[in-house]
Amino acid sequence: MARSVREDDDPAKRPRKIGSLAFADVRRDGARVYFELGEVIEGVDPYGYVYSPDERPVDDDLSDSVDSAFEHIRGPWYHWSDTY
């Protein structure tokens, strides 16, 4: 699934269900694929998993208003959260 997500996937196809797991959003950003489970508060602070096969993800957003955190799980999989 992670490798088949394209950057131009239709955002109207949300939420996405993969097996028994439901995700609020699945989106590609370069080589990374984000699997959003939800938000701490509606519209704020999303969290979920990131598939990053090429490198360990880092907070490379130049915006000072968003802090992204990544915690390694196994292989190319990471837990991810954004804080605004």
N, C-alpha and C positions, 0 to 999 in steps of 0.2 A: 504494500500500500504506500509506504513512504516514498519509494522511488517512482511511483506512478503519479504523484501529485505534481501538477504543473502550476507555474506562476499565474497563468491566465484562467485557472479553474473558475467555474461559475460560482460566485458567492451566494447565489440563491439556493444552492444545494446544501444548506446548513440546517440543522446539525447533521453530522455524518456519523453513521454507525459502522463499526468495524467489528465483526463477530458480535460479542455481547457488550462491547464497549461503545458508549455514545460520547461524541466530542462536540462541543459547542462550535468549533471551527477547526478546520485543517487547512493550512496554507504553506506555500513554499516561499522561502526567501533565499535566493541563491541556491546553495547546496543544502541548506537546512530546511527541514520540514517541521512545522510547529503543530502540535496536537493540543488544542486548548480544551481543558476540562471545564473551566468556568472562570468566574471573576469573584474576588473577595467581596466587592460591592458592585452592584449592577453598573456596568460601563467603566469600571475602574479595577486596576490591578489583576490582569489576567494571569492564569497559571496553567501548567500542564506539562507536556513532555516535548522534547526536541530530539529529532533524529539528525545527527550531524556526522556523516560518514567521513568527511575529509579532515576535520580538525576539531579540537576542543572549542566549543563556542565561548566567546567572550562578549562582554558588553561593549560593542563597537558603535553604538548609537551616539552620535555627537550631541544629542539633545541632553541638556542638563535636567530636563523635567522627567526623564524616565531612567530608572535604574533596573537593569536586567540581571538576574542571578541564575547561574547554572550549576547544578550539582550532578556529578557523574553517577550513573546507575550501573551500566554495564555496556561494554562494546561502544557502539556509536550513539547510545541513548543517554539522555540527560533530563533531570527534572528542571523545569524553568518557571520563573515567576518575574513579572514586571511590577514595579512599584512607581506610582506617579506622585 
